[in-house]
Amino acid sequence: MSTNISTQDDEPKSQHGIVFQDIECTAGGEGHGKHNDQVETTTRLRSLFWPNSLSTSKEGVVYDNHSKENPKWYQKLIDAYQKLIDAGVEENGIQPVPIEGRTSTQYNQLFTVFFTGLLCLLPVPTGMLATLEFGLSLRDASLIILFFALLTCLPPAFMGIGGMETGMRQFVQARYSFGLYLVIIPLLLNAATITGFTLMSAIAGGQTLAAVNPSHVSVNVGIVITCLVAFGVSLLGFHFVHFWNRWTWIPNLIALVITVGCGGRYLHLQSEPAAPATASQVLNLGSLIAGYFLTFGGMVGDYSIYHNPRGALRFKSFSARARIFTYLYLGLFLPSVPLFILGAAIGGAVPQVPAWQAAYASTGIGGVMMEMLAPAGGFGKFVMVVLALSVIGNIAISMYTISLNLEMLLPPLPPKVRVHRFVFILVTMAVMIPLAVRTAKEWQTSLINFLSVIGYWSACFDAVLILELVVFRKMDYASVDHAIWNVGRKLPPGVAALGASILSWALVVPGMAQSWYVGPIGKRTGDIGVEVAFVVTGLLYLPLRWLEIKIRGGF
């Protein structure tokens, strides 16, 4: 069944288009008249301030439009809220976007949203682990990072095409493999994973702000400041996140170049490992890099749902799918790999430069950056502030996705009850700040454990969604039917997807090699859990899903 057909037969198709254009204010969209604007704004204000008239989606309905008379006492609020809507505040949550709502042809947004989000401090301390913790040389670390990044950027870039083709958020798409109810398990894991990334970004930003003036600004205060700014960006929604990340890569890049220029004279002072890299060291770092990239498979589709799958292209042979894939791949790869390698270089030099070593022990990556910028004097402190704020784009996209994940976790609500998306962002921030403060006390151990573990479940999830689309649906996105996106009895039960993922752990666990657990296979090979999770889940999913389809008589 086509994803382009509305399932709400009693409403004209144009009505869905009106709702969407008001919600998203897409580029080039035209107004629909003062009356329609007032009706739509009134409905939104009711969903914010009038709980008894909140709306929710019925089974199979992509968008609802429930218009009622406007209470006079908050009439003045309408104009103010309409200005926010016009500025790009997103109202839509997890509801699929119909084909007439997918109008954007700015495909390069998919590059800038991730390029800017990852052109920040987060990859630097991650790369430092290669030399500082795993004991690899800079050359070996660089080669491992490059190889595993080239390979593991492929799955999330491919999965991002589905957002444009279906108009569905990433975990709404996952319902067509895991089912309406069992998808909650990977959904919880995804929310926890992205929250973890957000914590690491917030800590890196907080440490950097604290390093500017340690006597007046603590790491905890720095964490709060970065989180609050990122909260404002993510609250405004899809378009503002894209707008922010479209331009803020410029000051981020300039600040990073200045930092390397000021402190680069010490980067050649590398700690040389006592022995050549072993297979265990290679696979341990490779697992960490794989876990870093594969987790984006749980969120990439959230950022392409408003793009036109049939948009006019300058180069006819370069389809919209190819452009989405290329932009996502480069958006993940280009900022991360150089910063990983920069981090590895800094990590190798830290033991050789006493000032860097003392700064790292005191305020983490922020302290090292401050020492690198010491020759710049007062201007260096300004650059430090820019570096600290570079994580905002990363935290903003994380908060945005987490809010969508939390919305999907809600149980069925009464027909007139709906929780607005900003509530979930508030909840996310309220949980994240104290967690980041606590995690910062054991920064390096927390980072290693987190990055190593997240890749396991992400590999299972990515394998299921890719095989579902390629093998069973034969790249036919029209088979992902909008009419059943929230109808549990018509979606797959999810037993095959979850069963394959769980059963794969019979081999994943023996192949793990963590600081807190080393499996019998992992002792000899190093950490191969991510690779095993992806391959074994895929092999198990093929027969289990075939049997599931056979029993059900269809998808």
Salt bridges, closest charged atoms under 4 A:
GLU24 OE1 - HIS239 NE2 3.07
GLU59 OE1 - ARG489 NH2 3.17
ASP64 OD2 - HIS66 NE2 3.66
GLU90 OE2 - ARG169 NH2 2.67
GLU91 OE2 - ARG418 NH1 3.53
GLU91 OE1 - HIS420 NE2 2.81
ASP140 OD1 - ARG139 NH2 3.08
GLU165 OE2 - ARG310 NH1 3.42
GLU165 OE2 - ARG321 NE 2.80
GLU468 OE2 - ARG473 NE 2.94
GLU468 OE1 - ARG545 NE 2.82
GLU548 OE1 - ARG545 NH1 2.74
